[in-house]
Amino acid sequence: MGLKAVDILTSPRKEERVLGRVTGFREGATLLCIGGLHGNEPAGVVAIQRVLEALAPRREEVSGELVALTGNRAALAEGKRFLRRDLNRAWTEQRIERLRVEGHLNGQPEDREQVELVGAIEDVVERARGPVYLLDLHTTSGHGGPFTTFGDTLPNRDFASHIPVPMVLGLEELIEGTLLAYLGRHGIVGVTYETGQHEEPAAVDRAEAGIWLAIAAAGLVPEDRLPESTTGRKLLQRETEGLPRALEMCYRHHIEREDGFRMRPGYRNFQPVRRGEVVADDVRGRVSTSRGGRILMPLYQALGQDGFFLIREFRPFWLWVSYALRTLKADRVGGWLPGVRRDPRRPDEVVVDRRVARWFAVQLFHLMGYRIHEEDGPRLILRRRRFDEAEFVERGPTPERLP
């Protein structure tokens, strides 16, 4: 997996929206790979190009289709995270509807990018001859190990499990408007894969390894006929040796440009930190951690609203517990807990009064596939994720037409 086309990591250029596709002779799933949703993260684009070049001559072995798209083409051409707004923070039903009706909302370059990207994804869904899987490729401004993150449904979790890197749960409760969450609500099984620091060549190798493993996981080519997946698995196991397998988000340090946020040097993904440790500075003074744990995605770039995240490890045993609870549909009796009530008009929501139901109630509903949807003082509204069914682990849901 030696580095090719390394110039794209340092010399931006404008890529086509559809980087390429490999269509098999037999029906099967579609694997959609997206690189460069942030314009200073070209490693995924390079990795996708490598895989397309290697797989295209072997299309007789493929069932289904591999499709590769470029994210923010305009920002990629300038090597910037974004030009006017973050393209991975605006994927809401309301914004997509407005874009359809009004076109380019404010004449911003990211409006044009989003309109084009929606159209390209719709074309992928319409062409699909089976379930659709998404691998959204990213890199981070800080160094450290690769990881995946995803909405915690059983099919998403199963898909992520084929890539042997740490799995980080709970990002969707701290960040709104991601492409992954939007497509997940419409039946696309997806994983965001962070492969390393923006400019390190190894980030391309890790991304390529993950793509080959995703090809096997989606069933496009059996793994025993895909030597690249075996090589990729060994690479990622070696790269993540000693890191926890399962972690959850517990804090996001939100920032605005006027905060003058500056991360202190030397922090890496998964580095342990103590409660009260000073990790950054801003216009108000020192920025310290509110709790102990591990740091994730420390910000070492000019643009972005995420200063850093704190995560904590949990035993993979709890993944098995949650699988059992969801398979047994244990949430049907969750409304009997003190301080928990259901709205009969919204069967996929529960309201938790934290003055009565202590934090264990939220943790229990997390295990059963619910996420925090809204906070209103002591009240929490938790909503069950769609397509969180054991039946979709084996065959994948049928993707819906995007609204």
C-alpha positions as CSV (number, residue, x, y, z in Angstrom):
1,M,0.0,0.0,0.0
2,G,2.7,2.5,-0.9
3,L,1.6,6.1,-1.3
4,K,0.6,7.2,-4.8
5,A,-0.5,10.6,-5.9
6,V,0.9,12.1,-2.8
7,D,0.9,15.5,-4.4
8,I,-2.9,15.9,-3.7
9,L,-2.1,16.0,0.0
10,T,-0.1,19.2,-0.5
11,S,-1.2,20.6,-3.9
12,P,-5.1,20.9,-4.0
13,R,-6.9,20.4,-7.2
14,K,-10.5,20.2,-8.3
15,E,-11.9,16.7,-8.5
16,E,-15.0,15.5,-10.4
17,R,-18.2,15.0,-8.3
18,V,-18.3,11.3,-9.3
19,L,-14.8,10.0,-8.8
20,G,-15.8,6.7,-10.4
21,R,-17.9,3.5,-10.1
22,V,-17.4,-0.2,-10.4
23,T,-20.6,-2.0,-11.4
24,G,-20.7,-5.8,-11.0
25,F,-22.4,-8.3,-13.3
26,R,-24.6,-9.5,-10.5
27,E,-27.1,-7.7,-8.3
28,G,-26.1,-6.9,-4.8
29,A,-25.5,-4.0,-2.3
30,T,-24.1,-0.6,-3.2
31,L,-21.2,0.8,-1.3
32,L,-21.0,4.6,-1.4
33,C,-17.6,6.1,-0.5
34,I,-17.4,9.9,0.0
35,G,-14.1,11.7,0.4
36,G,-13.3,15.3,1.0
37,L,-16.5,16.5,2.6
38,H,-14.1,18.9,4.3
39,G,-11.8,20.4,1.8
40,N,-8.6,20.1,3.9
41,E,-9.1,16.3,4.2
42,P,-8.0,14.9,0.8
43,A,-6.6,11.6,2.1
44,G,-10.0,9.8,1.5
45,V,-10.1,11.0,-2.1
46,V,-6.6,9.6,-2.8
47,A,-7.5,6.3,-1.1
48,I,-10.8,6.0,-3.2
49,Q,-8.9,6.6,-6.4
50,R,-6.4,3.8,-5.5
51,V,-9.2,1.3,-4.8
52,L,-11.1,2.2,-8.0
53,E,-8.0,1.7,-10.1
54,A,-7.3,-1.7,-8.5
55,L,-10.9,-3.0,-8.5
56,A,-12.1,-1.9,-12.0
57,P,-10.2,-4.7,-13.9
58,R,-11.9,-7.3,-11.6
59,R,-15.5,-6.2,-11.9
60,E,-16.5,-9.8,-12.9
61,E,-15.9,-10.6,-9.2
62,V,-18.2,-7.8,-8.0
63,S,-21.8,-8.2,-6.9
64,G,-23.6,-4.8,-6.7
65,E,-21.7,-1.6,-7.1
66,L,-19.0,0.6,-5.6
67,V,-19.6,4.4,-6.2
68,A,-17.2,7.1,-5.1
69,L,-18.2,10.8,-4.7
70,T,-16.2,13.9,-3.9
71,G,-17.7,16.1,-1.1
72,N,-16.8,19.8,-1.0
73,R,-15.1,20.2,-4.4
74,A,-14.7,24.0,-4.1
75,A,-13.0,23.7,-0.7
76,L,-10.8,20.8,-1.9
77,A,-9.6,23.0,-4.7
78,E,-8.4,25.6,-2.1
79,G,-7.3,23.1,0.6
80,K,-9.6,24.7,3.2
81,R,-12.1,22.9,5.5
82,F,-14.9,25.0,4.0
83,L,-15.3,28.3,2.2
84,R,-18.3,29.9,3.8
85,R,-19.9,27.2,6.0
86,D,-19.2,23.6,7.2
87,L,-20.7,21.2,4.6
88,N,-21.0,18.5,7.3
89,R,-23.2,20.5,9.7
90,A,-26.2,21.4,7.6
91,W,-27.9,18.1,6.7
92,T,-31.3,18.7,8.1
93,E,-34.7,17.9,6.4
94,Q,-35.6,21.6,6.6
95,R,-32.5,22.8,4.9
96,I,-32.6,20.2,2.1
97,E,-36.2,21.2,1.4
98,R,-35.3,24.9,1.2
99,L,-32.5,24.1,-1.1
100,R,-34.8,22.2,-3.4
101,V,-37.3,25.0,-3.4
102,E,-35.0,28.0,-3.5
103,G,-31.9,26.6,-5.1
104,H,-28.8,28.2,-3.7
105,L,-30.0,29.8,-0.5
106,N,-27.5,32.6,-0.2
107,G,-25.4,32.1,-3.2
108,Q,-22.8,30.4,-1.0
109,P,-20.4,27.9,-2.5
110,E,-21.5,25.2,0.0
111,D,-25.1,25.7,-1.1
112,R,-24.1,24.7,-4.6
113,E,-22.0,21.8,-3.3
114,Q,-24.9,20.5,-1.2
115,V,-27.4,20.7,-4.1
116,E,-25.0,18.8,-6.4
117,L,-24.2,16.2,-3.7
118,V,-27.8,15.6,-2.9
119,G,-28.4,15.0,-6.6
120,A,-25.5,12.6,-6.9
121,I,-26.6,10.6,-3.8
122,E,-30.2,10.4,-5.1
123,D,-28.8,8.9,-8.3
124,V,-26.9,6.3,-6.3
125,V,-30.1,5.4,-4.3
126,E,-32.2,5.2,-7.5
127,R,-29.7,2.9,-9.2
128,A,-29.2,0.6,-6.2
129,R,-30.2,-3.0,-6.6
130,G,-30.0,-3.8,-2.9
131,P,-29.1,-2.1,0.4
132,V,-26.9,1.0,0.3
133,Y,-23.8,1.3,2.6
134,L,-21.9,4.5,3.2
135,L,-18.3,5.0,4.2
136,D,-17.7,8.7,4.9
137,L,-13.9,9.3,5.0
138,H,-12.4,12.0,7.1
139,T,-9.1,13.0,8.8
140,T,-8.3,15.1,11.9
141,S,-6.1,18.1,12.5
142,G,-4.4,16.3,15.4
143,H,-2.4,13.2,15.3
144,G,-3.3,9.9,16.8
145,G,-5.1,6.6,16.1
146,P,-7.9,6.1,13.6
147,F,-11.5,5.4,14.7
148,T,-15.1,5.0,13.4
149,T,-18.2,6.8,14.6
150,F,-21.8,6.2,13.7
151,G,-25.4,6.4,14.8
152,D,-25.7,3.4,17.1
153,T,-28.1,1.2,15.3
154,L,-27.5,-2.6,15.0
155,P,-26.8,-2.5,11.2
156,N,-24.4,0.5,11.6
157,R,-22.6,-1.2,14.5
158,D,-22.2,-4.4,12.5
159,F,-20.9,-2.6,9.5
160,A,-18.4,-0.7,11.7
161,S,-17.3,-3.9,13.4
162,H,-15.6,-5.1,10.2
163,I,-13.0,-2.2,10.5
164,P,-10.8,-3.1,13.4
165,V,-10.3,0.3,14.9
166,P,-11.9,1.9,18.0
167,M,-15.6,2.5,17.7
168,V,-16.8,5.9,19.2
169,L,-20.5,6.1,20.0
170,G,-22.6,9.2,20.8
171,L,-21.2,11.8,18.4
172,E,-24.6,12.4,16.9
173,E,-25.9,13.6,20.3
174,L,-23.3,16.3,20.4
175,I,-23.2,17.4,16.7
176,E,-26.3,18.1,14.6
177,G,-26.6,18.2,10.8
178,T,-24.1,15.6,9.7
179,L,-24.4,13.8,6.4
180,L,-24.1,10.5,8.1
181,A,-27.1,11.1,10.4
182,Y,-29.2,12.5,7.6
183,L,-28.7,9.5,5.3
184,G,-29.1,7.1,8.2
185,R,-32.6,8.4,8.8
186,H,-33.5,7.3,5.3
187,G,-32.2,3.7,5.4
188,I,-28.6,4.0,4.4
189,V,-26.3,2.0,6.7
190,G,-23.3,4.2,7.4
191,V,-20.0,4.8,9.2
192,T,-17.7,7.8,9.5
193,Y,-14.1,6.7,9.4
194,E,-11.4,9.1,10.7
195,T,-8.1,7.8,9.4
196,G,-5.4,10.1,10.9
197,Q,-3.9,13.5,10.6
198,H,-4.8,15.5,7.5
199,E,-1.3,15.5,5.9
200,E,0.2,12.3,7.0
201,P,0.6,9.7,4.1
202,A,-0.3,6.9,6.5
203,A,-3.9,8.4,6.7
204,V,-4.3,7.4,3.0
205,D,-3.1,3.8,3.7
206,R,-5.5,3.5,6.6
207,A,-8.4,4.9,4.5
208,E,-7.6,2.4,1.7
209,A,-7.6,-0.5,4.2
210,G,-11.0,0.6,5.5
211,I,-12.5,0.8,2.0
212,W,-11.3,-2.8,1.1
213,L,-12.8,-4.0,4.4
214,A,-16.1,-2.2,3.7
215,I,-16.2,-3.8,0.2
216,A,-16.1,-7.2,1.9
217,A,-18.5,-6.2,4.7
218,A,-21.1,-4.9,2.2
219,G,-20.8,-8.2,0.2
220,L,-19.5,-6.8,-3.0
221,V,-16.6,-9.3,-3.1
222,P,-16.2,-12.2,-0.6
223,E,-13.3,-11.5,1.8
224,D,-11.6,-14.7,0.9
225,R,-11.3,-13.4,-2.7
226,L,-10.0,-10.0,-1.6
227,P,-6.4,-10.2,-0.4
228,E,-6.4,-6.4,0.1
229,S,-8.9,-6.8,2.9
230,T,-6.6,-9.3,4.7
231,T,-3.6,-6.9,4.3
232,G,-5.8,-4.0,5.4
233,R,-7.0,-5.7,8.5
234,K,-3.5,-6.5,9.6
235,L,-2.4,-2.9,9.0
236,L,-5.2,-1.5,11.1
237,Q,-4.8,-4.0,13.9
238,R,-1.1,-3.0,14.1
239,E,-1.9,0.7,14.0
240,T,-4.4,0.5,16.8
241,E,-2.7,-2.0,19.1
242,G,-3.4,-1.1,22.7
243,L,-6.3,1.2,22.0
244,P,-9.8,0.5,23.5
245,R,-12.3,-1.1,21.1
246,A,-15.4,0.7,22.4
247,L,-15.8,4.3,23.7
248,E,-18.5,6.9,24.1
249,M,-18.6,10.6,23.8
250,C,-19.2,12.5,27.0
251,Y,-18.3,16.1,26.2
252,R,-17.8,18.5,23.3
253,H,-16.0,21.8,23.7
254,H,-17.9,24.1,21.4
255,I,-16.1,27.2,20.1
256,E,-16.8,30.3,18.0
257,R,-14.3,32.2,15.9
258,E,-14.3,35.1,18.2
259,D,-13.3,32.9,21.2
260,G,-9.7,32.9,19.9
261,F,-9.4,29.2,20.8
262,R,-5.9,27.8,20.7
263,M,-5.2,24.1,21.6
264,R,-2.0,23.6,23.5
265,P,0.5,21.6,21.6
266,G,1.1,17.9,21.9
267,Y,-2.4,16.4,22.3
268,R,-3.3,13.3,20.3
269,N,-6.4,11.3,19.7
270,F,-7.1,8.9,22.7
271,Q,-4.5,10.6,24.9
272,P,-5.6,10.3,28.6
273,V,-6.4,13.6,30.4
274,R,-7.2,14.4,34.0
275,R,-10.1,16.4,35.3
276,G,-9.1,20.1,35.5
277,E,-6.1,19.7,33.1
278,V,-5.4,22.8,31.1
279,V,-5.5,21.8,27.4
280,A,-6.1,25.1,25.6
281,D,-6.4,28.9,25.9
282,D,-9.0,31.4,24.6
283,V,-9.8,35.1,25.1
284,R,-11.2,34.3,28.6
285,G,-8.0,32.5,29.7
286,R,-7.2,28.9,30.3
287,V,-9.4,26.1,29.1
288,S,-9.4,23.0,31.3
289,T,-11.2,19.7,31.1
290,S,-14.4,19.3,33.1
291,R,-13.8,15.6,33.7
292,G,-11.2,12.9,33.1
293,G,-11.1,10.5,30.2
294,R,-9.4,10.6,26.8
295,I,-9.2,13.5,24.4
296,L,-10.4,13.2,20.8
297,M,-10.0,15.4,17.8
298,P,-8.1,18.3,19.4
299,L,-8.3,21.3,17.1
300,Y,-5.1,22.3,15.4
301,Q,-6.6,24.2,12.4
302,A,-8.0,27.6,11.8
303,L,-11.6,26.6,11.0
304,G,-14.1,24.6,13.0
305,Q,-16.4,24.8,16.0
306,D,-15.2,21.7,17.9
307,G,-12.3,22.6,20.2
308,F,-12.0,19.0,21.4
309,F,-14.0,16.1,22.6
310,L,-13.7,13.9,25.7
311,I,-14.5,10.2,25.5
312,R,-14.5,7.3,27.9
313,E,-14.0,3.7,27.4
314,F,-16.6,1.0,28.1
315,R,-16.5,-2.7,28.0
316,P,-17.6,-4.3,24.7
317,F,-19.8,-6.6,26.9
318,W,-22.3,-3.8,26.9
319,L,-22.6,-3.9,23.2
320,W,-23.9,-7.5,23.5
321,V,-26.3,-6.5,26.3
322,S,-27.8,-3.8,24.1
323,Y,-28.1,-6.2,21.2
324,A,-30.1,-8.6,23.4
325,L,-32.3,-5.8,24.8
326,R,-33.1,-4.5,21.3
327,T,-33.7,-7.9,19.9
328,L,-36.1,-8.6,22.7
329,K,-37.7,-5.1,22.2
330,A,-37.2,-4.5,25.9
331,D,-38.0,-0.8,25.4
332,R,-41.7,-1.7,25.4
333,V,-41.6,-2.0,29.2
334,G,-39.4,1.1,29.6
335,G,-42.4,3.3,30.2
336,W,-43.0,1.6,33.5
337,L,-39.8,3.1,35.0
338,P,-40.4,6.0,37.6
339,G,-40.0,9.4,35.9
340,V,-40.4,7.9,32.4
341,R,-43.5,8.4,30.3
342,R,-44.5,7.7,26.7
343,D,-46.5,9.9,24.4
344,P,-49.0,7.6,22.7
345,R,-48.9,9.9,19.6
346,R,-45.1,9.3,19.3
347,P,-44.4,5.6,19.9
348,D,-40.6,6.1,19.2
349,E,-40.2,8.8,21.9
350,V,-39.9,8.7,25.7
351,V,-39.8,11.7,28.1
352,V,-37.5,11.3,31.0
353,D,-37.8,13.6,34.1
354,R,-34.3,13.6,35.6
355,R,-35.7,14.9,38.9
356,V,-37.3,11.4,39.3
357,A,-35.5,9.1,37.0
358,R,-31.8,9.3,37.7
359,W,-29.2,9.1,35.0
360,F,-29.4,5.3,34.9
361,A,-32.7,5.7,33.0
362,V,-30.9,7.5,30.1
363,Q,-28.1,5.0,30.0
364,L,-30.7,2.2,29.9
365,F,-32.5,3.8,27.0
366,H,-29.2,4.3,25.2
367,L,-28.7,0.5,25.5
368,M,-32.1,0.1,23.9
369,G,-31.3,2.2,20.9
370,Y,-32.5,5.7,21.9
371,R,-30.6,9.0,21.6
372,I,-31.2,12.3,23.3
373,H,-33.3,14.3,20.9
374,E,-34.1,17.4,23.0
375,E,-33.3,18.8,26.4
376,D,-35.8,21.1,28.2
377,G,-34.5,21.8,31.8
378,P,-35.0,18.6,33.8
379,R,-36.9,16.9,30.9
380,L,-35.1,14.9,28.3
381,I,-36.8,13.7,25.1
382,L,-35.2,10.5,23.8
383,R,-36.0,9.2,20.4
384,R,-35.5,5.7,19.0
385,R,-33.4,5.5,16.0
386,R,-35.0,4.2,12.8
387,F,-33.9,0.9,11.2
388,D,-32.5,-0.3,14.5
389,E,-33.6,-3.9,13.9
390,A,-31.7,-7.1,14.0
391,E,-33.3,-8.2,10.7
392,F,-31.3,-5.4,9.0
393,V,-28.0,-6.7,10.2
394,E,-28.0,-9.5,7.6
395,R,-29.8,-7.9,4.7
396,G,-29.7,-4.2,5.2
397,P,-32.8,-1.9,5.0
398,T,-34.2,-0.7,1.7
399,P,-33.1,2.9,1.3
400,E,-35.8,5.5,1.0
401,R,-35.9,8.2,-1.6
402,L,-34.5,11.4,-0.1
403,P,-37.1,14.0,0.7
